[in-house]
Amino acid sequence: MLAIFPVELGRVALGAAGAALAAGVARHAILRRSRASFPVVFLLAAAAAAMLVLAVSPDLFAAFLPDSRMGRIRLAVAGLSVFILVVTFESIRWTQLKERYALLWVVPCLAMLLMTAWPAVMDWLKATFGMEYASSMLAVVFVTMMAAVFVLSKNLSRSEKNIAQIAQRCAMLESRIRELERGGLG
């Protein structure tokens, strides 16, 4: 009986911490409705839910965890992909991110979800390109980063060109104003 007591006490403490965290997250979400902190609120709500599930039934939580190391990696990648998708869609919703830039995040996340949901895709990549799971995920991340850098560099170049044209127009207008002021006074 004494050996079980610390385990039960740990579950009670975990449940209490999860309930307190859930209450704090709910209070923050209801009272503040802060747009900027949505990803943090989402992450804290997920942590509170996990703590409550672990406190109520550790066996239930263990049923969802894969037995193999690769299965746990796939689960972590899928969770991260879903989190990034949620943050991306919320950023679009609150007009913090334009749709054309969101595609740089949505497409790779969907590709990662596809690879985690269907291991046959990974087997095909392995057979076709000789890539293992980790190297194929790294390749997806690398291609995503290169695409993002390219698109952002292209937009930066376009913005610099527009700024130079606006500065030239502004200088011409200032010159024209000075001419008109001189002509009107003299």
C-alpha positions in Angstrom: 0.0 0.0 0.0 2.8 2.4 0.8 4.5 1.8 -2.6 1.3 2.7 -4.4 0.7 5.9 -2.4 3.4 8.0 -4.1 2.2 7.0 -7.5 -1.4 8.0 -6.6 -0.2 11.2 -5.0 1.8 12.0 -8.2 -1.4 11.4 -10.3 -3.4 13.6 -8.0 -0.8 16.3 -8.3 -0.6 15.9 -12.0 -4.4 16.2 -12.3 -4.5 19.2 -10.1 -1.7 20.9 -12.1 -3.5 20.0 -15.3 -6.8 21.4 -14.0 -5.2 24.6 -12.8 -3.4 25.0 -16.1 -6.7 24.4 -18.0 -8.5 26.9 -15.8 -5.8 29.5 -16.4 -5.9 29.0 -20.1 -9.7 29.2 -20.2 -9.6 32.3 -18.1 -7.0 33.9 -20.4 -8.9 32.9 -23.5 -12.2 34.3 -22.2 -11.1 37.5 -20.5 -8.3 38.7 -22.7 -9.0 37.3 -26.1 -5.5 38.2 -27.1 -4.7 37.4 -30.8 -1.0 37.5 -30.5 -0.8 34.8 -27.8 -2.9 32.2 -29.7 -0.1 29.8 -30.3 1.0 29.9 -26.7 -2.6 29.4 -25.5 -3.1 26.5 -27.9 0.1 24.8 -26.7 -0.8 25.3 -23.0 -4.3 23.9 -23.6 -2.8 20.9 -25.3 -0.4 20.5 -22.3 -3.3 20.8 -19.8 -5.3 18.2 -21.7 -2.3 15.8 -21.8 -1.8 16.3 -18.0 -5.5 15.6 -17.3 -5.5 12.5 -19.5 -2.3 11.2 -17.8 -3.8 11.8 -14.4 -7.1 10.1 -15.1 -5.8 7.1 -17.0 -2.1 6.7 -17.8 -3.0 3.5 -19.7 -5.3 5.4 -22.1 -2.5 7.8 -22.9 -0.1 4.9 -23.5 -2.5 3.3 -25.9 -2.0 6.2 -28.3 1.8 6.2 -28.1 3.6 3.9 -30.6 5.9 1.2 -29.3 8.8 1.9 -31.6 11.2 4.8 -31.7 10.3 5.6 -35.3 6.6 5.7 -34.3 7.3 8.2 -31.6 9.3 10.4 -34.1 6.4 10.2 -36.6 3.9 11.2 -33.8 6.1 14.1 -32.8 6.5 15.3 -36.4 2.7 15.0 -36.9 2.0 17.0 -33.8 4.5 19.7 -34.8 3.0 19.8 -38.3 -0.6 20.2 -36.9 0.6 22.9 -34.5 2.3 24.9 -37.4 -0.8 24.5 -39.5 -3.0 25.8 -36.7 -0.7 28.8 -36.1 -0.5 29.5 -39.9 -4.3 29.4 -40.3 -4.8 31.7 -37.3 -2.2 34.1 -38.7 -4.1 34.2 -41.9 -7.4 34.7 -40.1 -6.0 37.7 -38.1 -4.4 39.1 -41.3 -0.9 38.8 -39.9 0.2 36.5 -42.8 -0.8 36.7 -46.4 -2.1 33.6 -48.2 0.7 33.5 -50.7 3.3 33.3 -47.9 1.1 30.8 -46.0 1.5 28.3 -48.8 5.2 28.1 -47.8 4.1 26.7 -44.5 1.0 24.8 -45.4 2.5 22.7 -48.3 5.4 21.3 -46.3 3.3 20.6 -43.2 0.8 18.7 -45.4 3.7 16.8 -46.9 5.0 15.9 -43.5 1.5 14.8 -42.4 1.2 12.7 -45.5 4.6 11.0 -44.7 3.6 10.4 -41.1 0.1 9.1 -41.8 1.1 6.7 -44.6 4.4 5.0 -44.0 4.1 3.6 -47.5 5.0 7.0 -48.8 8.2 6.8 -46.8 8.9 3.3 -48.2 8.4 4.7 -51.7 10.9 7.6 -51.0 13.3 5.1 -49.5 13.1 2.8 -52.6 13.2 5.7 -55.1 15.8 8.0 -53.6 17.5 5.8 -51.0 16.4 8.2 -48.2 15.6 7.2 -44.7 12.8 8.8 -42.6 15.1 11.4 -41.0 16.8 12.4 -44.2 13.5 12.7 -46.1 12.1 15.0 -43.3 15.3 17.0 -43.5 14.9 17.3 -47.3 11.4 18.6 -46.9 12.5 21.2 -44.3 15.5 22.2 -46.6 13.3 22.6 -49.7 10.8 24.6 -47.6 13.5 26.9 -46.3 15.0 27.4 -49.7 11.6 28.2 -51.2 10.9 30.7 -48.4 14.3 32.4 -48.8 13.8 32.6 -52.5 10.2 34.1 -52.3 11.2 36.5 -49.5 14.4 37.6 -51.5 12.3 38.2 -54.6 9.8 40.3 -52.6 12.5 42.2 -50.9 14.1 43.0 -54.3 10.7 44.1 -55.6 10.2 46.3 -52.5 13.6 47.9 -52.8 12.9 48.7 -56.5 9.5 50.3 -55.5 11.1 52.3 -52.8 13.8 53.6 -55.2 11.0 54.6 -57.7 9.0 56.3 -55.0 12.1 58.2 -53.7 12.8 59.4 -57.3 9.2 60.6 -57.7 9.3 62.3 -54.4 12.5 64.1 -55.3 11.0 65.2 -58.6 7.8 66.5 -56.8 9.9 68.3 -54.2 11.9 69.9 -57.1 8.6 70.9 -58.8 7.3 72.4 -55.6 10.5 74.5 -55.1 10.2 75.7 -58.7 6.6 76.7 -58.2 7.4 78.4 -54.9 10.2 80.4 -56.6 8.1 81.3 -59.5 5.1 82.3 -57.4 7.2 84.6 -55.1 9.3 86.3 -57.9 
